[in-house]
Amino acid sequence: MENKQWNVQIFISEDDQDAVTTATAMLSARDGRTYESVAHARRNPSDRPVPEIGDELAAGRALADLAARLIEDAAVDVARMAAARAR
């Protein structure tokens, strides 16, 4: 059995007021496909700034979107294979 490794990079940035955190999750698959998901976390203006919470929320949301994209692509691939077999 072949072992595989996929690496996801997450880039996180905050605006100047620490009110909006943006996370970009990027994955390059071995077959050449590249996936990129962007997500945000917004701080309530009445809350004190805690950058770690924004980082966690934005990164988690970006990873959740990335997971959904991978599952969607796998479903499309399965449907294509099923259609090819039916011919």
C-alpha positions as CSV (number, residue, x, y, z in Angstrom):
1,M,0.0,0.0,0.0
2,E,1.3,3.5,-0.9
3,N,1.5,6.1,1.8
4,K,0.6,9.6,0.8
5,Q,1.0,12.9,2.4
6,W,-0.9,16.1,1.6
7,N,0.1,19.3,3.3
8,V,-2.3,22.2,4.0
9,Q,-0.9,25.7,4.5
10,I,-3.0,28.2,6.4
11,F,-2.2,31.9,6.1
12,I,-3.8,34.2,8.7
13,S,-4.0,38.0,8.7
14,E,-5.8,40.5,10.8
15,D,-7.0,44.0,9.9
16,D,-5.5,47.1,11.6
17,Q,-8.3,47.2,14.3
18,D,-8.1,43.4,15.1
19,A,-11.8,43.3,14.1
20,V,-11.6,40.9,11.1
21,T,-9.3,37.9,10.8
22,T,-8.9,36.3,7.4
23,A,-7.6,32.7,7.0
24,T,-6.6,31.2,3.6
25,A,-6.2,27.4,3.5
26,M,-4.3,26.0,0.5
27,L,-3.8,22.4,-0.5
28,S,-1.9,21.2,-3.6
29,A,-2.8,17.6,-4.4
30,R,-0.3,15.3,-6.1
31,D,-2.5,15.1,-9.2
32,G,-1.9,18.8,-9.7
33,R,-5.2,20.1,-8.4
34,T,-5.0,23.1,-6.1
35,Y,-7.6,24.0,-3.5
36,E,-7.9,27.3,-1.8
37,S,-10.5,28.3,0.7
38,V,-10.8,31.7,2.4
39,A,-12.8,32.4,5.5
40,H,-13.3,35.3,8.0
41,A,-13.9,35.8,11.7
42,R,-15.3,39.1,12.9
43,R,-15.0,40.4,16.4
44,N,-17.9,42.0,18.1
45,P,-16.9,45.7,18.6
46,S,-17.9,45.4,22.3
47,D,-15.5,42.4,22.9
48,R,-11.9,42.9,23.8
49,P,-9.4,41.7,21.1
50,V,-8.3,38.1,21.6
51,P,-6.4,37.4,18.3
52,E,-6.2,33.6,19.0
53,I,-9.9,33.3,19.0
54,G,-10.2,35.0,15.6
55,D,-7.4,32.8,14.3
56,E,-9.1,29.6,15.4
57,L,-12.5,30.6,14.0
58,A,-11.2,31.8,10.7
59,A,-8.8,28.8,10.2
60,G,-11.5,26.3,11.2
61,R,-14.0,27.9,8.8
62,A,-11.4,27.8,6.0
63,L,-10.6,24.1,6.7
64,A,-14.3,23.2,6.8
65,D,-14.8,24.8,3.4
66,L,-11.7,23.0,2.1
67,A,-13.1,19.7,3.3
68,A,-16.4,20.4,1.6
69,R,-14.6,21.1,-1.7
70,L,-12.6,17.9,-1.4
71,I,-15.8,15.9,-0.7
72,E,-17.6,17.6,-3.6
73,D,-14.7,16.8,-6.0
74,A,-14.7,13.2,-4.9
75,A,-18.4,12.9,-5.5
76,V,-17.9,14.2,-9.0
77,D,-15.1,11.8,-9.7
78,V,-17.2,8.9,-8.4
79,A,-20.1,9.9,-10.7
80,R,-17.8,10.2,-13.7
81,M,-16.5,6.7,-13.0
82,A,-20.0,5.3,-12.7
83,A,-21.1,6.9,-15.9
84,A,-18.0,5.5,-17.7
85,R,-18.8,2.0,-16.5
86,A,-22.4,2.3,-17.6
87,R,-21.3,2.8,-21.2
